[in-house]
């Protein structure tokens, strides 16, 4: 069986690349060992957002009196929340199946690995092997939950994100190791439905350590108010899993003080590991560095005709990044001249409540890069729409180059900011200046007015502060 392109992996990088290649006239096959849609659709982006929405609805009901609505009582049905999440994921996966058929893409079930001669050997669930050949091959095998050597995931007492979405019953006490997006989202979800949650982060900044420090401080304040314990600058030394629950031994980096925490389950959310094992990299001599496949601006490896995208290459391990890389990759294969990705204009979103979204330089990074900057901040407490919605927590912070007005970065925390960040991504792409943002009329009342007001604050022109 010969193809123009074989894609190994059907996540948001792989299936998008396959569809775009089909649109460009290629005969395409996709190799997938689990469900179409990969981790994002089945165990990541989509089902977690379904769980978070359930938690948000429960919070709304619990605070209905604040909106003038009397509700006698509400209880969180954990198993039904999980069932709804799985149903949403299944529906999305079926949607990808439809798209494969619509675009006449051959789906091959099994584990794919490279063999010499631009061939892919696929091993099915019964162990049977079959070889397929293609002019071009894209590796889009994604990533999985990272495990620490001294804290292996057993999926009973120490779990990863997949198990956290399908636990048979809601834990009373949960310890979350890692305060990145995954850890923060699950901390919010479980706390909202009544679990006692402690978040432990090794980095001193605490929650979302890669975000602007002002955002981290604001989210920490909100989380602590909601009853979540946040321990920054703290390491997990050991987890004892003997007996009914877990004993988590922790140590404060600065003071050296050691403590023990009792909980039912520990969620390990310490990052993502690329799936680069057993896919034939060594057999073809494909170069890697720190476990990631090295590629050029159009995702070709050092072996002609072999490409890699998504979580297994350097760059942000985000679904929308993988999709963009897949499209650029196949367009280049098709002889087009696509523009390489600007990795400094990639939006990052965290879907806890309040939401967090950012793009571009943080304030500190802009200074380190040598820019003289103007910074503006507008709190949602001054927003009419936020007050009406009962969502006054958070702010929009914007950073501009003082000399030319270049929009260097934006950092948001608040209700629906993951929907607002695209405005900044687009304006940065179009090289829009701070003054142009100020003079762009934003609809009133909306949360998005905060972008305009923050820009005005940077230039001393803010009206509503």
C-alpha positions as CSV (number, residue, x, y, z in Angstrom):
1,X,0.0,0.0,0.0
2,X,1.6,3.2,-1.2
3,X,0.6,6.7,0.0
4,X,1.7,10.3,-0.7
5,X,1.7,10.8,3.1
6,X,1.4,8.7,6.2
7,X,0.8,10.4,9.5
8,X,1.6,8.5,12.7
9,X,-0.8,9.8,15.4
10,X,-4.3,11.3,15.0
11,X,-4.2,14.0,17.7
12,X,-4.8,17.7,16.8
13,X,-1.5,17.8,15.0
14,X,-1.9,14.5,13.1
15,X,-5.5,14.6,12.0
16,X,-5.3,18.3,11.0
17,X,-2.2,17.6,8.9
18,X,-3.9,14.6,7.3
19,X,-7.0,16.7,6.3
20,X,-5.0,19.6,5.0
21,X,-2.9,17.1,2.9
22,X,-6.0,15.6,1.5
23,X,-7.3,19.0,0.6
24,X,-4.1,19.6,-1.3
25,X,-4.6,16.4,-3.4
26,X,-2.5,13.9,-1.5
27,X,-3.4,10.2,-0.9
28,X,-3.2,10.1,2.9
29,X,-3.2,7.5,5.6
30,X,-3.3,8.0,9.4
31,X,-2.0,5.4,11.9
32,X,-3.6,5.4,15.3
33,X,-3.2,2.9,18.1
34,X,-6.1,4.2,20.3
35,X,-9.0,6.5,19.5
36,X,-9.1,9.1,16.7
37,X,-8.4,12.6,18.0
38,X,-5.5,11.6,20.2
39,X,-5.1,12.7,23.8
40,X,-6.6,16.2,23.3
41,X,-10.0,15.0,22.2
42,X,-10.2,11.9,24.3
43,X,-8.2,12.5,27.4
44,X,-7.1,16.2,27.4
45,X,-8.4,19.5,26.1
46,X,-12.1,18.5,25.5
47,X,-13.1,16.2,28.3
48,X,-11.4,18.3,30.9
49,X,-13.3,21.3,29.8
50,X,-16.5,19.3,30.1
51,X,-15.6,18.6,33.7
52,X,-14.7,22.2,34.4
53,X,-18.0,23.3,33.0
54,X,-19.9,21.0,35.3
55,X,-17.9,22.5,38.2
56,X,-18.7,26.0,37.1
57,X,-22.4,25.2,36.8
58,X,-22.4,23.8,40.3
59,X,-20.7,26.9,41.6
60,X,-23.3,29.1,39.9
61,X,-26.1,27.1,41.5
62,X,-24.4,27.2,44.9
63,X,-24.2,31.0,44.6
64,X,-27.6,31.4,43.0
65,X,-28.8,33.7,45.9
66,X,-26.2,36.3,44.8
67,X,-28.2,36.6,41.5
68,X,-31.6,36.8,43.2
69,X,-32.5,33.2,42.7
70,X,-33.6,30.9,45.5
71,X,-32.4,27.3,45.2
72,X,-33.1,24.9,48.0
73,X,-30.1,22.6,47.6
74,X,-27.7,21.3,45.0
75,X,-25.4,18.3,45.2
76,X,-22.6,17.4,42.8
77,X,-23.1,14.0,41.2
78,X,-19.5,13.0,40.5
79,X,-20.2,9.9,38.4
80,X,-22.7,11.8,36.2
81,X,-20.1,14.6,35.6
82,X,-17.6,11.9,34.6
83,X,-20.1,10.3,32.3
84,X,-21.0,13.6,30.6
85,X,-17.3,14.3,30.1
86,X,-16.7,10.9,28.5
87,X,-19.8,11.4,26.3
88,X,-18.5,14.8,25.0
89,X,-15.1,13.2,24.2
90,X,-16.7,10.3,22.4
91,X,-18.8,12.6,20.3
92,X,-15.7,14.6,19.3
93,X,-13.8,11.4,18.4
94,X,-16.7,10.3,16.2
95,X,-16.5,13.7,14.6
96,X,-12.9,13.1,13.6
97,X,-13.9,9.7,12.2
98,X,-16.5,11.5,10.0
99,X,-13.8,14.0,8.8
100,X,-11.5,11.1,7.9
101,X,-14.2,9.5,5.7
102,X,-15.2,12.9,4.3
103,X,-11.6,13.6,3.2
104,X,-11.0,10.0,2.0
105,X,-8.2,9.4,4.4
106,X,-7.3,5.8,5.2
107,X,-7.3,5.0,8.9
108,X,-4.9,2.2,10.0
109,X,-5.4,0.9,13.5
110,X,-2.2,-0.1,15.4
111,X,1.2,1.1,16.6
112,X,3.2,2.7,13.9
113,X,7.0,2.8,13.7
114,X,9.5,3.8,11.1
115,X,11.5,1.4,9.0
116,X,14.1,2.1,6.4
117,X,12.9,3.1,2.9
118,X,10.2,5.5,3.9
119,X,8.1,2.7,5.3
120,X,5.9,2.4,8.4
121,X,5.4,-0.9,10.1
122,X,2.0,-1.1,11.9
123,X,1.5,-3.7,14.7
124,X,-2.2,-4.3,15.5
125,X,-3.6,-5.2,18.9
126,X,-3.2,-8.9,18.1
127,X,0.5,-8.5,17.3
128,X,0.2,-8.9,13.5
129,X,2.5,-6.6,11.5
130,X,1.9,-4.9,8.2
131,X,4.2,-2.5,6.3
132,X,3.0,0.6,4.4
133,X,5.1,2.9,2.1
134,X,4.8,6.7,1.6
135,X,6.6,9.5,-0.2
136,X,6.5,11.4,3.1
137,X,5.9,10.5,6.7
138,X,4.8,12.8,9.6
139,X,5.4,11.8,13.2
140,X,2.7,13.2,15.4
141,X,2.8,10.8,18.3
142,X,2.1,13.4,21.1
143,X,2.9,13.1,24.7
144,X,1.9,11.5,28.0
145,X,2.0,12.4,31.7
146,X,5.5,12.8,33.0
147,X,6.5,10.7,36.0
148,X,9.1,11.5,38.6
149,X,11.6,8.7,39.3
150,X,10.8,8.5,43.0
151,X,7.0,8.9,42.5
152,X,5.8,6.4,39.9
153,X,2.2,6.6,38.8
154,X,0.3,3.5,39.9
155,X,-3.1,4.8,38.9
156,X,-4.5,3.8,42.2
157,X,-3.0,6.1,44.9
158,X,-0.7,8.2,42.6
159,X,-2.6,9.0,39.4
160,X,-2.1,11.0,36.2
161,X,-4.5,13.2,34.4
162,X,-6.2,10.3,32.5
163,X,-7.2,8.6,35.7
164,X,-8.2,11.9,37.3
165,X,-11.0,12.2,34.7
166,X,-12.4,8.8,35.4
167,X,-12.0,8.0,39.1
168,X,-14.7,5.6,40.4
169,X,-15.6,8.0,43.2
170,X,-14.8,11.5,44.3
171,X,-11.8,11.8,46.8
172,X,-12.4,13.6,50.0
173,X,-8.8,14.9,50.1
174,X,-6.5,15.4,47.0
175,X,-2.9,16.5,46.8
176,X,-1.9,17.9,43.4
177,X,1.8,17.8,42.5
178,X,2.6,20.6,40.0
179,X,0.8,23.9,39.5
180,X,0.9,24.2,35.8
181,X,-2.2,24.3,33.7
182,X,-3.1,20.6,34.3
183,X,-2.6,20.8,38.0
184,X,-4.5,24.1,38.4
185,X,-7.4,23.0,36.3
186,X,-7.9,19.8,38.3
187,X,-7.4,21.6,41.6
188,X,-10.2,24.0,40.6
189,X,-12.5,21.2,39.5
190,X,-12.2,19.0,42.6
191,X,-12.3,21.9,45.0
192,X,-15.4,23.3,43.4
193,X,-17.3,20.0,43.9
194,X,-16.3,19.6,47.5
195,X,-12.9,17.9,47.7
196,X,-10.3,19.3,50.0
197,X,-7.4,20.2,47.7
198,X,-3.7,21.0,48.3
199,X,-1.5,22.1,45.5
200,X,2.3,21.7,45.8
201,X,4.7,23.5,43.4
202,X,8.4,23.3,43.4
203,X,8.9,26.7,41.8
204,X,8.8,29.7,44.2
205,X,6.3,31.6,42.0
206,X,3.6,29.0,42.8
207,X,0.5,28.7,40.7
208,X,1.2,28.8,36.9
209,X,4.9,29.5,37.3
210,X,5.4,30.3,33.6
211,X,2.8,33.1,33.7
212,X,3.4,36.7,34.6
213,X,4.0,36.9,38.4
214,X,1.0,39.3,38.8
215,X,-1.3,36.6,37.3
216,X,0.1,34.0,39.7
217,X,-0.4,36.2,42.7
218,X,-4.0,36.9,41.7
219,X,-4.9,33.3,41.0
220,X,-3.3,32.3,44.3
221,X,-5.4,34.8,46.2
222,X,-8.6,33.5,44.5
223,X,-7.7,29.9,45.1
224,X,-6.9,30.4,48.8
225,X,-10.2,32.3,49.2
226,X,-12.0,29.3,47.8
227,X,-10.3,27.0,50.3
228,X,-7.4,25.5,48.2
229,X,-4.1,25.2,50.1
230,X,-1.2,26.4,47.9
231,X,2.4,25.4,48.9
232,X,5.0,27.1,46.7
233,X,8.7,26.5,46.8
234,X,8.0,23.0,48.1
235,X,9.2,19.6,47.0
236,X,7.5,16.3,47.4
237,X,10.1,14.0,49.0
238,X,8.0,10.8,49.2
239,X,4.5,9.4,48.9
240,X,3.7,6.5,51.2
241,X,0.8,4.5,49.7
242,X,0.5,1.8,52.3
243,X,-2.9,1.6,54.0
244,X,-6.1,3.2,53.0
245,X,-4.8,6.6,51.9
246,X,-1.6,8.4,51.1
247,X,1.0,10.1,53.3
248,X,2.8,12.9,51.4
249,X,6.2,14.0,52.8
250,X,7.0,17.5,51.7
251,X,9.9,19.9,52.3
252,X,10.0,23.7,52.1
253,X,13.1,24.7,49.9
254,X,14.0,27.8,51.9
255,X,13.4,26.8,55.5
256,X,14.1,23.1,55.1
257,X,11.0,22.4,57.2
258,X,9.5,19.0,56.6
259,X,5.8,18.1,56.9
260,X,3.4,15.2,56.2
261,X,0.1,15.6,54.5
262,X,-2.7,13.0,54.5
263,X,-4.9,12.5,51.5
264,X,-6.9,9.9,49.6
265,X,-5.1,10.3,46.2
266,X,-2.1,12.2,44.8
267,X,-2.4,13.6,41.3
268,X,0.9,13.9,39.5
269,X,0.8,16.9,37.2
270,X,4.5,17.6,36.8
271,X,4.5,18.0,33.0
272,X,4.4,16.0,29.7
273,X,6.8,13.5,28.3
274,X,7.1,13.1,24.5
275,X,6.1,9.8,23.0
276,X,9.4,9.2,21.0
277,X,10.2,5.6,22.2
278,X,9.6,2.7,19.9
279,X,8.7,4.7,16.8
280,X,11.9,3.9,14.8
281,X,13.9,7.1,15.4
282,X,17.1,5.2,16.1
283,X,16.7,2.9,13.1
284,X,16.7,5.9,10.7
285,X,19.2,7.9,12.6
286,X,16.8,10.8,13.3
287,X,18.4,13.4,15.5
288,X,16.9,14.2,18.9
289,X,17.9,16.4,21.8
290,X,16.6,16.0,25.4
291,X,14.0,13.6,24.1
292,X,12.6,15.9,21.4
293,X,13.0,15.4,17.6
294,X,15.0,18.2,16.0
295,X,13.3,19.7,12.9
296,X,13.7,22.7,10.6
297,X,11.3,25.6,10.2
298,X,9.0,23.3,8.2
299,X,9.3,20.3,10.5
300,X,11.5,18.1,8.4
301,X,14.0,16.0,10.4
302,X,17.6,15.4,9.3
303,X,16.2,12.5,7.2
304,X,14.6,13.8,4.0
305,X,10.9,13.0,3.7
306,X,10.5,12.3,7.5
307,X,8.8,15.1,9.5
308,X,7.7,15.6,13.1
309,X,5.2,17.9,14.7
310,X,3.5,18.6,18.1
311,X,4.6,17.5,21.5
312,X,7.6,15.6,20.2
313,X,9.4,18.7,18.8
314,X,10.7,21.7,20.6
315,X,8.1,24.4,21.4
316,X,5.0,24.7,23.5
317,X,3.1,21.4,23.9
318,X,-0.3,22.8,23.0
319,X,-3.0,21.5,20.7
320,X,-3.3,24.7,18.6
321,X,0.5,24.7,18.1
322,X,0.4,21.1,16.9
323,X,-2.4,21.9,14.4
324,X,-0.6,24.9,13.0
325,X,2.6,23.0,12.7
326,X,0.8,20.2,10.8
327,X,-0.8,22.6,8.3
328,X,2.5,24.4,7.7
329,X,4.3,21.1,7.3
330,X,2.0,19.6,4.6
331,X,1.7,22.9,2.8
332,X,5.5,22.9,2.4
333,X,5.4,19.3,1.3
334,X,2.9,20.3,-1.3
335,X,5.2,22.9,-2.8
336,X,3.7,25.9,-1.2
337,X,5.6,28.6,0.7
338,X,3.9,28.9,4.1
339,X,5.2,31.4,6.7
340,X,7.0,29.8,9.6
341,X,5.3,30.0,13.0
342,X,6.3,32.9,15.3
343,X,6.6,31.0,18.5
344,X,6.6,34.3,20.5
345,X,3.0,34.8,19.4
346,X,1.4,31.6,20.7
347,X,-1.5,32.1,23.1
348,X,-1.5,30.1,26.3
349,X,-4.8,29.4,28.1
350,X,-5.7,27.8,31.5
351,X,-9.4,27.0,32.1
352,X,-9.7,27.1,35.8
353,X,-12.0,29.8,37.3
354,X,-11.0,32.5,36.9
355,X,-9.5,31.7,33.6
356,X,-5.9,32.7,32.6
357,X,-4.7,33.6,29.2
358,X,-1.5,35.2,27.9
359,X,0.7,35.8,24.8
360,X,4.1,37.3,24.2
361,X,6.6,38.7,26.6
362,X,6.0,38.9,30.4
363,X,7.0,42.2,31.9
364,X,10.3,40.7,33.2
365,X,11.1,39.0,29.9
366,X,10.5,42.3,28.0
367,X,13.0,44.1,30.2
368,X,15.5,41.3,29.9
369,X,15.2,41.5,26.1
370,X,16.3,45.1,26.3
371,X,13.0,46.9,25.7
372,X,12.0,50.1,27.4
373,X,8.4,49.4,28.2
374,X,5.0,50.9,29.0
375,X,2.8,48.7,31.2
376,X,-1.0,49.1,31.7
377,X,-3.4,47.2,33.9
378,X,-7.1,47.3,34.1
379,X,-9.0,45.4,36.8
380,X,-12.3,43.7,36.1
381,X,-13.6,45.3,39.3
382,X,-13.9,48.5,37.3
383,X,-15.7,46.7,34.4
384,X,-19.4,47.2,34.1
385,X,-19.9,43.8,32.4
386,X,-17.8,42.0,35.0
387,X,-19.8,43.6,37.8
388,X,-23.1,42.7,36.1
389,X,-21.9,39.1,35.6
390,X,-20.7,38.8,39.2
391,X,-17.1,38.1,37.9
392,X,-15.0,41.0,39.2
393,X,-11.9,39.0,40.0
394,X,-8.8,39.5,37.8
395,X,-7.4,42.0,35.4
396,X,-5.9,42.6,31.9
397,X,-2.2,43.6,31.8
398,X,-0.6,44.8,28.6
399,X,3.0,45.6,27.7
400,X,4.2,47.9,24.9
401,X,7.5,49.0,23.6
402,X,7.8,52.6,24.7
403,X,9.8,53.6,21.6
404,X,7.6,52.2,18.8
405,X,4.4,51.2,20.5
406,X,4.9,47.5,19.6
407,X,2.5,45.2,21.4
408,X,4.9,43.0,23.3
409,X,2.6,40.9,25.4
410,X,-0.7,40.6,27.3
411,X,-1.6,38.7,30.5
412,X,-5.2,38.2,31.6
413,X,-7.0,36.6,34.5
414,X,-10.7,36.6,34.7
415,X,-14.0,35.3,33.4
416,X,-13.8,34.3,29.7
417,X,-10.3,35.7,29.1
418,X,-9.5,32.6,27.1
419,X,-11.9,33.9,24.5
420,X,-10.4,37.5,24.7
421,X,-6.8,36.6,24.1
422,X,-7.3,36.1,20.4
423,X,-7.7,39.8,19.9
424,X,-4.2,40.4,21.2
425,X,-2.7,37.5,19.1
426,X,-4.3,39.0,16.0
427,X,-3.2,42.5,16.7
428,X,0.4,41.4,17.4
429,X,0.4,39.5,14.1
430,X,-0.8,42.6,12.3
431,X,1.9,44.8,14.2
432,X,-0.8,46.9,15.7
433,X,0.5,49.6,18.2
434,X,-0.7,50.6,21.6
435,X,-2.3,53.8,20.3
436,X,-4.2,51.9,17.6
437,X,-5.7,49.7,20.3
438,X,-6.8,52.7,22.3
439,X,-8.5,54.2,19.2
440,X,-10.2,50.9,18.3
441,X,-13.8,51.2,19.6
442,X,-14.7,48.2,21.8
443,X,-18.4,47.3,22.4
444,X,-19.9,48.3,25.7
445,X,-20.5,46.6,28.1
446,X,-18.1,43.8,27.4
447,X,-15.2,42.1,29.2
448,X,-13.1,42.9,26.1
449,X,-13.2,46.6,26.9
450,X,-10.5,45.8,29.5
451,X,-8.0,45.4,26.7
452,X,-8.6,48.9,25.4
453,X,-8.7,50.3,28.9
454,X,-5.4,48.6,29.9
455,X,-3.8,50.0,26.7
456,X,-5.0,53.4,27.7
457,X,-3.6,53.0,31.2
458,X,-0.2,52.3,29.7
459,X,-0.3,55.7,28.0
460,X,-1.9,57.6,30.9
461,X,-5.2,57.9,29.0
462,X,-7.4,55.4,31.0
463,X,-11.0,56.7,31.5
464,X,-12.6,54.3,34.0
465,X,-9.8,54.2,36.7
